[in-house]
Amino acid sequence: MMAPVGEPELQISTDGVITLRPPRPGDARVLVEGRDGEFFKWLGPGAETPNPVACIWLGDELIGWVDYDVEQDWLRSGEVNVGYYLFPAARGKGYASRAVELLLLHLERDTGHTAATLVIDPENVRSLRLARRLGFVQKGEVEKGLFFARRTG
Ligand SMILES: CC(C)(COP(=O)(O)OP(=O)(O)OC[C@H]1O[C@@H](n2cnc3c(N)ncnc32)[C@H](O)[C@@H]1OP(=O)(O)O)[C@@H](O)C(=O)NCCC(=O)NCCS
């Protein structure tokens, strides 16, 4: 994914545990180095210079990213398509759930978008668990994935 053109830049935000920041010079390289087999399995080859809406920080450690786009042809008015990735060592601690919640707050406060959607491979168990944990509701299927939606507010 790429940061959506014309969208308001995310302000640095924290829930007291993790912090979301727009990418800074040098972050793209760390994001590329943090890719593992799960990345390629679920997210494809990835950009040479990734530029997500936000990097996820735990203290002074970059641990992943969250992103959204508005370019999928199946999106309806007000909807964005959200994606996320945690480096392997950061998984299993709730950080991705926290990051998606902070991204939804940003969408609600700073943009006109009213709903977030996820497309998840039926075999991507961790991502399915995250979707359900955050109250996303399955609405059907698109492009061979399960389609989930939730209001941002
Ligand atoms: C999808 C992905 C981000 C999920 O990571 P994750 O670590 O499972 O998700 P979270 O950070 O929200 O952590 C949740 C886990 O931490 C545990 N946890 C511990 N403390 C927690 C807390 N305070 N709050 C919530 N969960 C907590 C939960 O029990 C859960 O573990 P479980 O699923 O084994 O029960 C990660 O697997 C990943 O990067 N996958 C590759 C990329 C990908 O698939 N992206 C999505 C494509 S659709």
The ligand as an SDF file (V2000), in Angstrom:
LIG
                    3D

 48 50  0  0  0  0  0  0  0  0999 V2000
   -2.0530   -9.7950   11.4040 C   0  0  0  0  0  0  0  0  0  0  0  0
   -1.0590   -9.4630   12.5000 C   0  0  0  0  0  0  0  0  0  0  0  0
   -0.7390   -7.9730   12.5060 C   0  0  0  0  0  0  0  0  0  0  0  0
   -1.7160   -9.8480   13.8300 C   0  0  0  0  0  0  0  0  0  0  0  0
   -0.7450   -9.7640   14.8420 O   0  0  0  0  0  0  0  0  0  0  0  0
   -1.1290  -10.1870   16.3270 P   0  0  0  0  0  0  0  0  0  0  0  0
    0.0850  -10.0370   17.1360 O   0  0  0  0  0  0  0  0  0  0  0  0
   -1.8500  -11.4820   16.3160 O   0  0  0  0  0  0  0  0  0  0  0  0
   -2.2190   -9.0800   16.7130 O   0  0  0  0  0  0  0  0  0  0  0  0
   -2.1780   -8.1480   17.9630 P   0  0  0  0  0  0  0  0  0  0  0  0
   -0.9140   -7.3580   17.9540 O   0  0  0  0  0  0  0  0  0  0  0  0
   -3.4420   -7.4190   18.0110 O   0  0  0  0  0  0  0  0  0  0  0  0
   -2.0370   -9.1650   19.1700 O   0  0  0  0  0  0  0  0  0  0  0  0
   -3.0880  -10.0170   19.4870 C   0  0  0  0  0  0  0  0  0  0  0  0
   -2.5430  -11.1820   20.2490 C   0  0  0  0  0  0  0  0  0  0  0  0
   -1.8760  -10.6900   21.4020 O   0  0  0  0  0  0  0  0  0  0  0  0
   -2.5190  -11.2000   22.5820 C   0  0  0  0  0  0  0  0  0  0  0  0
   -2.5430  -10.0750   23.5090 N   0  0  0  0  0  0  0  0  0  0  0  0
   -1.7200   -9.9540   24.5630 C   0  0  0  0  0  0  0  0  0  0  0  0
   -1.9580   -8.8030   25.2030 N   0  0  0  0  0  0  0  0  0  0  0  0
   -2.9850   -8.2050   24.5560 C   0  0  0  0  0  0  0  0  0  0  0  0
   -3.6780   -6.9690   24.7410 C   0  0  0  0  0  0  0  0  0  0  0  0
   -3.3670   -6.1430   25.7450 N   0  0  0  0  0  0  0  0  0  0  0  0
   -4.6580   -6.6340   23.8700 N   0  0  0  0  0  0  0  0  0  0  0  0
   -4.9700   -7.4590   22.8570 C   0  0  0  0  0  0  0  0  0  0  0  0
   -4.3400   -8.6380   22.6240 N   0  0  0  0  0  0  0  0  0  0  0  0
   -3.3460   -8.9950   23.4750 C   0  0  0  0  0  0  0  0  0  0  0  0
   -3.8810  -11.6350   22.1230 C   0  0  0  0  0  0  0  0  0  0  0  0
   -4.3480  -12.6760   22.9590 O   0  0  0  0  0  0  0  0  0  0  0  0
   -3.6020  -12.1140   20.7370 C   0  0  0  0  0  0  0  0  0  0  0  0
   -2.9900  -13.3610   20.7340 O   0  0  0  0  0  0  0  0  0  0  0  0
   -3.7730  -14.6340   20.1760 P   0  0  0  0  0  0  0  0  0  0  0  0
   -4.2790  -14.2500   18.8120 O   0  0  0  0  0  0  0  0  0  0  0  0
   -2.7170  -15.6630   20.1620 O   0  0  0  0  0  0  0  0  0  0  0  0
   -4.8810  -14.8210   21.1410 O   0  0  0  0  0  0  0  0  0  0  0  0
    0.2750  -10.2540   12.3490 C   0  0  0  0  0  0  0  0  0  0  0  0
    0.0130  -11.6250   12.4440 O   0  0  0  0  0  0  0  0  0  0  0  0
    0.9760   -9.9670   11.0440 C   0  0  0  0  0  0  0  0  0  0  0  0
    1.7550   -9.0190   10.9340 O   0  0  0  0  0  0  0  0  0  0  0  0
    0.7020  -10.8210   10.0160 N   0  0  0  0  0  0  0  0  0  0  0  0
    1.2600  -10.6460    8.7060 C   0  0  0  0  0  0  0  0  0  0  0  0
    0.5880   -9.5240    7.9330 C   0  0  0  0  0  0  0  0  0  0  0  0
   -0.9010   -9.7250    7.7250 C   0  0  0  0  0  0  0  0  0  0  0  0
   -1.3950  -10.8250    7.6720 O   0  0  0  0  0  0  0  0  0  0  0  0
   -1.6110   -8.5810    7.6050 N   0  0  0  0  0  0  0  0  0  0  0  0
   -3.0510   -8.5990    7.4290 C   0  0  0  0  0  0  0  0  0  0  0  0
   -3.4500   -8.9590    6.0320 C   0  0  0  0  0  0  0  0  0  0  0  0
   -5.2250   -9.0110    5.8960 S   0  0  0  0  0  0  0  0  0  0  0  0
  1  2  1  0
  2  3  1  0
  2  4  1  0
  2 36  1  0
  4  5  1  0
  5  6  1  0
  6  7  2  0
  6  8  1  0
  6  9  1  0
  9 10  1  0
 10 11  2  0
 10 12  1  0
 10 13  1  0
 13 14  1  0
 14 15  1  0
 15 16  1  0
 15 30  1  0
 16 17  1  0
 17 18  1  0
 17 28  1  0
 18 19  1  0
 18 27  1  0
 19 20  2  0
 20 21  1  0
 21 22  1  0
 21 27  2  0
 22 23  1  0
 22 24  2  0
 24 25  1  0
 25 26  2  0
 26 27  1  0
 28 29  1  0
 28 30  1  0
 30 31  1  0
 31 32  1  0
 32 33  2  0
 32 34  1  0
 32 35  1  0
 36 37  1  0
 36 38  1  0
 38 39  2  0
 38 40  1  0
 40 41  1  0
 41 42  1  0
 42 43  1  0
 43 44  2  0
 43 45  1  0
 45 46  1  0
 46 47  1  0
 47 48  1  0
M  END
$$$$
